[in-house]
Amino acid sequence: MVRKIETALVQAGRAPVKQYGFVNPPLKRGSTVLHANVAAKKAVGQRAALEPVENYGVMGSETHFALEAAIAEIEGGSHAQVTGSGLSAITVPLLAYLNTGEHLLVPDSVYGPTRTFCDTMLVRFGIEATYYDPMIAPGDLAALFRPNTKVLFTESPGSHTFEVQDIPALAHVAHAHGAKVFLDNTWGILHFAPFRHGVDVSIHALTKYPGGHSDIILGAVVVNSEEDWRWLRLGSLQMGNYASPDDCWLALRGLRTMHVRLKAAEAAGLQIANWFAARPEVARVLHPALPTCPGHEFFKRDFTGACGLFGVVFQPRYSAEDVVRMIDALAMFGIGASWGGFESLVLPTTGTIRRTAGTGRFEGEAARFQIGLENIDDLIVDLDQGLAALRGA
C-alpha cells in the first residue's frame, strides 16, 4: 500500500501500534553493542553493513534506522543514509562515487560550500569539475560530457538565484553518457519526486524543514537501487560518517508536523512574493512559482508545490548599501544563514555568490528571504518600512 504523504509523515519510522509502546520511537545513543555470544556477533556483523541492524554505534541505532526509513519513503526511494550535516550529504556520495582522474558537471548556481568542496578537496584527489549554466539546453549539456564524466550534479532551484532545472531532460543526457545524476533536493522536499524524474542520488539538508526549528544539523542521502545503496552505504561507513542520534530523534519529531508547516510557509511565501512583485522598488521576484523566475515552466510541470524561500531583485537604481540599509531596518527578519525554520530570515545575495560560467546576472542588487510562521500582515508591515529605508526615507 502506497501511503499519501501526510500519512507517511505521521507514521513512517514508527513501531506498530500493536507493540503498545510510546508514540515516538526511543532515542538510542551508544557506541558498543553487546551480543549474546560470538556466533551471534558474527551473524549480525555479516548483515550490518547493508541492513538496519545494530552492531556498532557508527553503523547506526534504532533511532537512525527509523529516520532513514521515513526519509526513504517520503522521497520514494529504497534506502536512505543519514549524515552529520547537509554538506556531508553532498560530500559523502561525491567521494563514494568518484575516483581519481574522473570528472563531474556542476551547475553554476550550486550551493557555495558544494563549489568550495569541488574546487579544493576534489581537486586534491585528482577529480575535476566543470560548471555549466543551470538553464543549459540538453544538447549543449551533451557537449560538455567527457569519457571520464561520471556524475551530473544538479540543484533545483539553484542556491540564492532559484533557477529551476529541466531535470528529466538533463538526466536523460547524463544516463546516455553513463553518468549518475545527483540532485540537491532540499528546497523541493515533498514537492519534487526525484526518482520519477531520472535522479539516481537525492540529497537533503534535514537541518531545514524536517528539523523545522533551527536547532539541529543533519543531512540525508536517498537512493533507489541496490547498486547505488552499496556505493553510498559502504562509502559512508568507510568515511566514518555519523549523525547525532539526538538530532535524528528531533528530525523524526519534526517530520510529523512538516506537512502543515510547509503548507503554511508556501502560502505565506507566495503571498509575500506577490506583494514584492507589485512594489515599484522591485525589478523581479525569483520565486519558482512566479513567471519571473528562470525555469518557471519546469516548476509548473514537475513540482507539486513550493516552500517559503525565494529571492528579490531590486531596481538598478538601488545600491548594495541601500539593500543593506533595508535589511538592517527590518525588525522581524533575522539576519542569518540556513532556512526552513519557524522564523523569518533575510540575507543579501549580491557579493555572496561565485559564478564561473557567466550565469546569475540580474537587473540589480538582490536579497534572499525565508518566510516563517509569523503573521503575514505583521511581516508585510515590517517589509514596508524596510523598503522605506531602501529608498532612503
URCOR-V189026 format. One line per field, one symbol per residue. ss: DSSP state (@ for helix, = for strand, . for the rest). psi: psi as a letter, one per 40 degrees, with the letter a starting at -180 (. if undefined). burial: # if it has 16 or more other C-alpha atoms within 10 Angstrom, else .. A space follows every 50 residues. Layout:
# URCOR-V189026
ss = ???
psi = ???
burial = ???
This chain:
# URCOR-V189026
ss = ....@@@@@@@.....@@@............=.....@@@@@@@@@@@.. .....=@@@..@@@@@@@@@@@@@@...=====..@@@@@@@@@@@@... ..=====....@@@@@@@@.@@@@...=====.....@@@@@......== =====...........@@@@@@@@@@...=====.........@@@.... =====.............=====..@@@@@@@@@@@@@......@@@@@@ @@@@@@@@@@@@@@@@@@@@@@@@@@@....=====.........@@@@@ @@......======.....@@@@@@@@@@....==.........====.. ...............=====.....@@@@@@@@@@@@@@@@..
psi = hhiidddddddheiiideefaidiiihhiidhhiididddddddddddde ighhdideeiidddddddddddddefidiihiieidddeddddddddiih eiiihhieeihdddddddecddddefhhhhhihdeiidddddeeiidehe hhhihhiihdefhhigddddddddddefiihihhfddeheehgdeeeeid hhhihedbdddeefeihiiihhifidddddddddddddefhhihdddddd ddddddeddddddddddddddddddddeheehdihghdeieehheddddd ddieaiaehiihhiidehidddddddddehdehihiiaieaeiiiiiidh eeihheefifhidaiiihhhhaeihdddddddddddddddee.
burial = .....#.########.........#..................#...### .####..#######################################.#.. .##########...#..#...#....#########..#..##..#..### ##################.######.#.#################.#### #############..#########...##..##.###...#####.#### #########.##.#######.##..##...##########..#######. .##.###########..#.#.#########.###....############ ...##...##...##########..#..##.######.##...
